[in-house]
Amino acid sequence: MTPPRMSRHVSADSTRLVCLYDYAATAPDDLSITRGQWLYADLQDQVEDSWLWAYSPSTKRYGYVPRAYAKPPNTNGLIANPLDPYLSP
């Protein structure tokens, strides 16, 4: 099922996210991502529980990604790999 459409923009207050997994777009509004890629999403302005509307600066595209595939990086002061599940809060 394709998630509902929403604004084509990500606000200036968006959150920087790191992609945890690869995802190949399956619908025209989806965004293909790769593990380790950075995205920006307004986490307070999402209309679907299981999808994020996000912007990829590396591809300069907007689209939906599965919510579980992108998380904010670990910000507890440690210098660590943001993809390491043992160091995530």
C-alpha positions in Angstrom: 0.0 0.0 0.0 1.3 3.5 -0.9 1.3 5.9 2.0 -0.8 9.1 1.8 0.8 12.0 0.0 1.9 15.0 2.1 3.8 18.2 1.6 6.8 17.9 -0.8 9.0 19.9 1.6 11.0 19.1 4.7 11.0 22.0 7.2 14.1 23.9 8.4 13.5 22.2 11.8 14.0 18.8 10.4 16.0 16.1 12.1 19.2 14.6 10.6 18.8 10.8 10.3 21.2 8.0 9.3 19.9 5.1 7.2 20.3 1.7 9.0 19.4 -0.5 5.9 19.3 -0.3 2.2 15.8 0.2 0.7 14.9 0.1 -3.0 11.9 2.3 -3.9 8.8 0.3 -4.8 6.4 3.2 -5.6 6.9 6.5 -7.4 6.9 8.5 -4.1 9.4 6.2 -2.4 13.0 7.2 -1.9 15.8 4.6 -2.5 18.4 4.7 0.3 21.6 2.9 1.2 22.9 2.0 4.7 24.9 4.9 6.1 23.3 7.6 4.0 22.0 10.8 5.7 18.5 12.0 5.4 16.5 14.9 6.8 12.9 14.5 8.0 10.5 16.6 10.1 9.6 14.0 12.7 6.8 16.1 14.2 5.0 16.5 10.8 4.5 12.9 9.6 1.1 11.5 8.6 1.9 7.8 8.4 3.1 5.7 11.4 5.3 3.3 9.4 6.7 5.7 6.8 8.8 8.9 6.9 8.7 11.7 4.3 12.4 12.6 4.0 14.9 14.5 1.9 18.2 13.0 0.8 20.9 15.7 0.2 23.1 13.2 -1.6 20.5 12.5 -4.3 18.6 15.8 -3.9 15.3 13.9 -3.8 12.3 13.7 -1.5 10.3 10.5 -0.8 9.0 8.0 1.6 11.2 5.5 3.5 10.2 2.9 6.0 10.3 4.6 9.5 12.3 1.8 11.0 15.1 2.2 8.3 16.3 5.6 9.5 17.1 6.9 13.0 18.8 9.9 14.6 22.5 9.2 15.2 23.8 8.4 18.6 24.3 11.7 20.4 25.4 10.7 23.8 28.8 12.3 23.4 30.7 9.2 22.4 32.5 9.1 19.1 31.0 6.0 17.6 29.7 4.4 14.5 26.0 5.5 14.3 25.2 2.2 12.7 26.4 0.2 15.7 23.2 -1.2 17.4 25.1 -1.7 20.7 25.9 2.0 21.0 22.5 3.4 20.1 20.4 4.9 23.0 
